[in-house]
């Protein structure tokens, strides 16, 4: 069993945070999981909407004051 990959996207604004997430997913295998750390606010909705539109399963697994953690399972 492989370790879960975590990618910090909090340093990037729109649309770079989505581009970085998409790049990471392009290097992964089908059904592999990754966790993204994302700034709260618009970034959460943008990432969730875009990655779901791409066909991936996404869920918020943790919410802190400034950031949230999103787990994504590659589906396409």
C-alpha positions in Angstrom: 0.0 0.0 0.0 1.5 3.4 -1.0 1.6 6.5 1.1 -1.1 9.1 0.6 0.3 12.1 -1.4 -0.4 15.6 0.0 0.0 18.7 -2.0 -0.1 22.2 -0.5 -1.9 24.6 -2.9 -2.3 27.4 -0.4 0.5 29.4 -2.1 -1.3 29.6 -5.4 -4.1 31.8 -6.6 -6.7 31.2 -9.3 -6.2 29.5 -11.7 -2.8 28.2 -10.7 -4.1 26.2 -7.8 -6.3 24.2 -10.2 -3.5 23.8 -12.7 -1.2 22.4 -10.1 -3.9 20.0 -8.9 -4.6 18.9 -12.4 -0.9 18.4 -13.1 -0.5 16.2 -10.0 -3.5 14.1 -11.0 -2.2 13.6 -14.5 0.8 11.8 -13.1 -1.3 9.4 -10.9 -2.9 6.1 -11.6 -6.7 5.5 -11.8 -8.3 5.2 -8.4 -5.2 6.7 -6.6 -5.9 9.2 -3.9 -4.3 12.6 -3.2 -4.9 15.2 -0.6 -4.9 18.9 -1.4 -4.5 21.7 1.2 -6.5 24.7 -0.1 -7.2 28.2 1.2 -10.8 28.7 2.4 -13.1 30.8 0.4 -13.4 30.9 -3.4 -10.5 28.5 -3.8 -12.4 25.6 -2.2 -15.4 26.0 -4.6 -13.2 26.5 -7.6 -11.1 23.4 -6.9 -14.1 21.2 -6.1 -16.1 22.3 -9.1 -13.3 22.0 -11.6 -12.0 18.6 -10.4 -15.5 17.2 -10.2 -16.2 18.5 -13.7 -13.0 16.6 -14.8 -14.6 13.5 -13.4 -12.8 13.0 -10.1 -14.4 12.2 -6.7 -13.7 15.0 -4.3 -14.6 15.6 -0.6 -13.6 18.0 2.1 -12.1 16.0 4.9 -11.0 18.8 7.2 -11.7 22.5 7.7 -9.5 24.8 9.7 -9.7 28.6 10.1 -7.7 29.5 7.0 -7.4 26.3 5.0 -9.3 23.1 4.2 -8.2 19.6 3.2 -9.7 18.0 0.1 -9.3 14.3 -0.7 -9.5 13.5 -4.4 -9.7 10.1 -6.0 -8.6 10.0 -9.6 -11.4 8.8 -11.9 -10.5 9.9 -15.4 
